[in-house]
Amino acid sequence: MTLQVILSVDIIRPPLGGIGHYALQLARGLCADPAVTDLRYFSTYRWLTDPESALSSGPSLHQARRWLPCKPQVALLYGALQSRWFRRQVERFPDHLLHVPNFILPPCANPTVVTLHDLSHLHYPQFHPRERIVYLERYLPQTLRQATRLITVSEFVRQEIITLLGVTPERIVTVHNGVDPAFHPYSSIELTPVLSRYGLQAGSYLLAVATLEPRKNLGRLAEAYGGLPATLRQRYPLVLVGARGWLTETLERQLAPLERSGQLRRLGYLPQEELPLIYSGAQAFAYPSLYEGFGLPVLEAMSSGIPVLTANRASLPEVAGDATLLVNPEDVDAITAGLERLLTDQAWRAGAVQRGLQQAGRFSWARCIKETIAVYQQALEG
């Protein structure tokens, strides 16, 4: 079957979050697959010949909206105008399937596939900007009715969408995310140039990678870390990597004492080529998120050959398998106890590294692309 595809790539913009990485890997993988005979990229208001160029573009309309008043109303107006323009552009290619990898499908007559990553806006609306909730409430029901096929990135979320949103099971397919081959164990010689740039040494820090926003549960992580023995905190400072997100006022107050004492280092958003080495150089990785549709950092950490602590809820056990310490993310004492074992139990650590590498080996972007193309074929046949 000949596949002609339009891929919406407006989410590919710096700083890349999990969905941005997913869309970028789709763009790269579909372009290289011989089953796709024509691939076109549309971003916000223009066609792109190379979606990678979006990573180096200047401030976008999305970023400009942050500074506008009446954000919920602006979000709806922006969505309506963008949808209208998008539809006019896509209708020029009626034989192409449209894939939107970021929740909301603009109205169009083409066969369509949409990726839904999670339902966090239903479970934790207080952790999202108000304009995002308004936007999803307005446009997600329309997307669910219109899409030919739906993809989700974990079986956990697939079952939630069936149960909570009433989508029939045959319309939604689980296609797990993959992991970039750049995430693997590195030698100390390979690590030193990048780690020294940030004043780090291999095996001498506890790592957390997450956008700074409430759902990532970084406040409880900081509190739990503060409960560790002083000798451990001195030996293994907490290193936090990630862009600033939203609703961070409380988190800033929680992080400040550890940062003032030198027990917390914030590196911000790092270049993608440096991130695998920062992972590999860590003594361990902590990710006690309250809710994830997939949890890509857990997969990246396991691939990097470091022990992982994560939450025992949502999709995280599905991704982690039996390779990690699973804890109640709302129990600070449980997180503290887990962190201590994560850093000090050498027998468990050695087993966790091997189990993590095996578990991570089950996920790849090549498999994700292959299974995504299979969904395209289902959508066209349907």
N, C-alpha and C positions, 0 to 999 in steps of 0.2 A: 504493500500500500504506500502510495506517495504521500509524504507529510509536508505540508506547507504551514508554517507556524508563525504567529505574531506573539512575541513575549513582551509583556509589560515590565519595564526595568526601572520604573521611577523610584523604587526603594533602594536601588544601588546608588547610594550617596554617602559621603563621609559625614560622621564616623559610622562605619558599617556595624549594624547589630546582627543578631542571629538571622533575621529574615533577609537582610541585605546580603549576607554571606550565601544564604540559600539561593537567592535570585542570581547572584554572580556565578555560582557553580552551575546552575541551570544554563545560563547563557554560554558559559564555556563548553559545557558538555554537549549541549544540543548542537552547537556550531560544528563540533568535531564528529558528530554521529552521521554516518552515511544514510540513515533512514530519513533524515530531515533534508529535503531537497531545496527548501527555501526557508530561511529564518530571518525575520525582521524584528527589530527592537524599537519599542516606542517608550519614551520617557516623558511623562508629564504633559508636554505640549509639542514634542518634536520627535522625529525619527532619528535614530542613531545608527551609524555603520559599525561602531565598536562600543559596546556597553562599558568597557573598561574606562573609556574617556570620562564617564560620569563621576568616577572617583576623584578626578583632578579638577572638576568643574568648580566654579565659584559658588557663592551663596545661592540657594535655590528658592523657589516660591514656598516650598515647605518650611524652610528656615525663616523666611520673612514673616510667615504667619504667626510665629511665636511672639512677635512684638506688636501685633495688632490688637486693638481693643475688641470687646464683644466676641471672644473667640468661638463660642459655640455657633453663633450665627455666621461668622466668617467661614467656619469649617463647612457648614451646610452649603453656603453660597459657592465656595470654592469647589466643593464636590459636584454641585450641579453644573457649573460652568465647565469644569474639567471633563465630566462625563459627556456633555454635549459635543465638545471639541473632539474627544477621543472617538466617539461613535462616528463622527463625520470622517475621521481619518481611517478607521478600521473598515468601514463600508467600501472603501476603495479596493479591498482585497477579500471579496466574498468567499473565495475558495480556501482561505486560510483559517486554521483553527487558532483561537485566541486563548492564551494561558496568562492569567493574572495570578502571580505568586504571593499576593498580599491582601487577602480577605475580600475586597470589595470589587465587584464586577460591574462596569458601566453597561448600560443597555446596548445590545447590538444583536444582529441577526446571525452572526457566525456561530459555528459550534464552539463551545467554551469549556475551559477547565479552570477552576479556581482552587488555590491552596489556602486552607484554613489551619492556622498554626496552634491555636489554643482558644479557650473560652474564658480567659482571665478577666475580661470585662464583665462577665456575669458573676464570677465568684468574688472578685475584688474590685468593684467599681471605684472604691475610695482610693485605690492605688494608681488610678489613671487620670490624666488631665480631663476635665469636664468635656472639652470639645471632642475628644476621641470617643467618649461614651455616646454623646449625642449623634456623632457621625455613624457609629456602628449600629445604634438603635434605628436610625433612619434607613440605612442602606443594606445592612446585612440580610434582613428578611427577603428583600428583592433579589439579592444575590443567590440565596438558597433556592428561590423559585426558578430562577432563570438558568443557572449553570447546568450544562449538559452532564458534566461529571465534577465531583469534588475530590480533592486530595487532602489528606491530613498527614502529619509527620509522625504520629504515634497511634497505636491501637487504642491507647487510653483516651485520646481526644476523639478518635472516631466513635467510640462507644458513647462518649458524652454528647456528641453532635446528634447521634441517633436518638438518644434518650431525652435530651433536654430541648432539642430543636426540631425533632420529629422528621429528620431526613431519613428516607428509606435506605436500608443497608446497601442495596445494589448500586446506589448512586455515589457512594463515597468509598474511596480506596486508601489504605494506609501505605505510604511510601516513606520509609525512614530517611532521615538525613544521612549524609556521609561525613567523612573526616578527610581533610587535606593530608596527602602523604608527607607534607613538611612536618607534621606533628609526629615525632618519633624520638627515641632516646638519642642524645648527643654526647660525645666525649667531652671531657673537661677542657681539652684543647680547643674544641669547636665552640664551647660555651663562653670561654673567658673574654673574648673581645666585646660581646654584647653585655654580659653581666657586669663587667668592670665599668662600662659606660654609665650604669645606674648604681654603682657602688655596692653590688651584690656579689656573693660568692656561692658557688654550687653547693647545694645541700644545706644552705644556711638560712632559709626563709620558708614561711608558710604562705602559699599563694592563694588569692581569690581573684577571679576574673568575672566581672559583671558590670553592666551599666548601672550607674548609681540611681536607683529608684526603689520604692518601698517593697515591691514584690520579691526582690532578691534577698531580703532579710539580712542585710549587712549590719543593721543595728544590733540584732541578736548575736550575730557572729562576733562583732566587736566586744559585746558584753561577755560572751562565752570565752573568748580569747583572753580577756582581762582576768578571768577566773583561773587561768593556768598558773602553775608555780612560777615565781619570778625568774628562776633559772631557765625555764623553758622559753619564756618570753624574751629574755635577754639573748638566748642562743638562736631563737627562730622568730625574728620580727615578722609581723603580718604585712605582706606586700599586696596592695590592692591595685588592680589594673582594670581600667574601663572608663568610658566617657561619662561625663555628668549627664544625667537624665532629667528627671522631673520630680517635684515634691520632695526635695532633699533637705528641707530645713531641719527636721528632726534628726535625720541621719548625720548632718554636719555636727550637731551638738554631741551626738554619740561618739563620733570619731575623734573629736578634738582632743580629749585627754590623752588618748593613746598616741596621737600624732605629736602632741607637745612633748611627750616623754621619749619619743624616738622609737616606740614599739610598733608604730604603724608607718609604713611608707606608701604614699600614693604616687603611682607612675602615670596616671591618666591613660589616655588612649594611645596605644603603641602602634608603630608601623607593623603591617602584617608580617613582614619578613623577620621581625625580631621576636614576635610573640611565641613561636614554637621553642625558641631557645630559653625564654623566660619560664615557660612551662617546664621544660626538661631540667632546668637547673634547680627547681624547687625541691624541698624536702618532702612536701605533701601539698595537697590541693583541697580547699574547702568550698562547698557550694550548697549551703542549706536553704535553698530557695523555697518559698512557700507554695509556688505553683509554676510548673513548666509544661509547655506542650511537647517539648523534646529535651532540651538541656544540652546544647552543643558543647559548652565548656567541659562538662563531665566526660564526654567522648574524647575531646582534645587532650584532657589530662591523662586519661587511661592510655591513649595512644603514645603519650610522651613518656610513659614508664614511671609514673609517680603514683603513690597511693592516694585514694580519694575518699573524702567524706561528703555525703550529700543527703538530701531529705528522703524520707520514706513514703512520699506521697506523689500523686499525679503521675506523670510519665517517667519520673526519674528512676524508679526501680526497673522499669522496662528497658531503659537505656543502659543502666549500670549492671544489670544481672546480679551475679553473686560476687562481683569483684570489688565492691566498695563497702564502707561503713555507712549504713542507713540509720538516720536518727530522726526523732521528732523535731521538726524545725521550730516549733513553738516552745520547746523545753530547753532553756538555756543551760541547765545543769547537764542534760544529756549531750548537748553540743560540746560542752567543756570536756566531759569524760571522753567523748569520741575524739576530740582534738588531741588529747593527751595520748590516747592509744595510737592515733594516726602518726604522731611524731616519734613515739618511743618504743612501741612493741615491734622489735626487729623481726621476729618470726612471722607475725601477721603481715608486716609490711612486705616482706619478700614474697609471700604468697599472693598478696594483693596486686603487686606489680605484674606478676605472671598472669594472673586471672584477668587483670585489666587489659593487657595486651591482647589476650585471646578474645575477650569480649569486644574490644574495639575493632578487631579484625573482621567482625561480622558486618560492619558498616563501611560502605564506600560510596563516593559520589558516582562512580561508574555504575554501580548497582542502582542507585537512585535515578540516574538518567535512563537506564534501560527500563525500569519499572514505570517511570513517568511517560515514556514513549508508548508503553503498553496501554496506559490510561488514555492517551491521545487516540490510539486506534479504537478503543472502546467508544470514545465520544463520537468519533466519525461514523462508526458502524451504527451507533444508536440514533 
